[in-house]
Amino acid sequence: MKKSSLIIAVALIGGILAGNVSLRAQGNGQRPARERNPEDMAKNQTQRLKEQLNLSAEQERSVYDLNLSFAKRMAEAREAAAASGGRPPMDSMRSWNQAREASMKKILTPEQYEKLQAEREKMRQQMGDRRPGGGGRRR
């Protein structure tokens, strides 16, 4: 009796694990952010900004180039970190982001940049509201 209970328990656990692996493999039709290529990421970010800020054709090209450069750097940093078993260096990521912001400020009009900042703040607020305990940024 004990032997059959053990076999049933092992089979049940194996079935649950196999089902979980199968569901993860199927996904929801979207690739996780880590599996997206830099070109797709840059395209999506640029499209979102084009719609939000009403970018001109020239601005759209410049923003895409900027987003693509940043996405490639981030992908390379993630790959290097994954190979070494760590995380991408936060200092490098911050400096890349600051350089991207400075370039973005040059590409956009002052009104567009102000609107971008307002949209980002709104998003931060929404994300903070989702966090347990009322949110706020981690430091």
Secondary structure, DSSP 8 states (H G I E B T S, - for coil): -HHHHHHHHHHHHHHHHHHHHHHHHHTTSS--GGGS-HHHHHHHHHHHHHHHHT--HHHHHHHHHHHHHHHHHHHHHHHHHHHHTS---HHHHHHHHHHHHHHHHHHS-HHHHHHHHHHHHHHHHHHHHHSGGG-----
